[in-house]
């Protein structure tokens, strides 16, 4: 009857409305799962990179590491999401095909002819919100990249002094903000399509109802089944087939991302502890050998002592192995053969974390990020304003900062608002913040002019009176107050002198 047709049509509309509401809900669940997976992948990658052995890290391209954390991890999530949706759509199409084959083979064949048509119903119905989310995402990702860049740009310092848990907490907070914005955006993407899909189907049903009401009951009985199966089958299969093709392409395209992430997660990581180890007498190296590539030794049978409170330097031509030797002493590298001892206690995984944090490291190139003096000196360690100001005073830069904004002074990206000498003093303050037992200068003044270098070295010797000082240098003028100077040549100790004049 006509009443039956009317109520049948309304029922179909309601069913599809409920279907679309459920689609929106399940899509949100899927997006939440995907974004939570992205959070887990990125945090695990970041944690692995923080635990990389330093000698493996120096072989890596930091830009690739950042790409893996940001881009590749995101692509992997897209792959997982697409794979789940691919399976879902295949099941739906298979079920509909079985029903249509059972009902009418000709209709099924007709619908199949249209399966190659790609119907896109995505419309931009929420532009204002999307623009706002884009602005929020831009701010979130800016901080996100800053944390990653500052971490990898100061990796040696982090291995020696910074708190990995503090870094991870800051990273997780920033990453979570970025993900929340993406979740809103991605959840909204299918909404316009579903709304249009519902409206389009409702219009079709209304037109069918209107047309059918023009026929008598005999005509209705003949035409209604054919029209219903045609429109419902075509309507449901076409989008599913299109999505199957799209998801399959996505899985193939992002397969490389999966391989990359798996390789990174299976890479070697350090398993070190921070059990206390005492340094009250000497550092002793016994028969140390080291190589970056198998069969190409950089250091050969090095044996030496560095006594508590001693000021020593390592000099030699570029590539002689002096910086590598100091990196071994600090525990960044592990020797191929031989051992390092602190007061006759072997330096190994169970205590190397404690030893690293006993060292203040001052590099040649100081990495400063766009933040305050306080942020750059403390650098992912526990904040203590008294220690911060004391370290700035020892570095002889506090008087300058008092004329600015004190510890809140902004340094600019890579310290662009500071001079070379001022940046070096910030590096000294950063190294002194934890009051380390040992100070290491890795050609720390080689980029400075002679006058500034002399001032900086005087300050370093002053703050090192009660500390062990280890210097890697090219310029002999920086070594005049050293107790001993080790001359490194071809991976070995060529000679040891007590004065620059003997060189």
JOPELIN-V430418 format. One record per run of one state. SS is the DSSP state (H for helix, E for strand, L for the rest). FROM is the first residue (numbers start at 0). TO is the last residue. If there is no record, write none. Layout:
ss=(SS	SS)
from=(FROM	FROM)
to=(TO	TO)
//
This chain:
ss=(L	H	L	H	L	H	L	H	L	H	L	H	L	H	L	H	L	H	L	E	L	E	L	E	L	H	L	E	L	E	L	H	L	E	L	E	H	L	H	L	H	L	H	L	E	L	H	L	H	L	E	L	H	L	E	L	H	L	E	L	E	L	H	L)
from=(0	1	50	53	57	61	103	104	113	126	153	154	160	163	212	216	253	254	265	281	293	295	307	310	315	321	329	336	342	344	346	348	356	358	362	371	372	378	384	394	397	402	405	408	409	410	412	415	419	432	437	442	449	463	467	473	475	479	483	489	491	497	499	502)
to=(0	49	52	56	60	102	103	112	125	152	153	159	162	211	215	252	253	264	280	292	294	306	309	314	320	328	335	341	343	345	347	355	357	361	370	371	377	383	393	396	401	404	407	408	409	411	414	418	431	436	441	448	462	466	472	474	478	482	488	490	496	498	501	502)
//
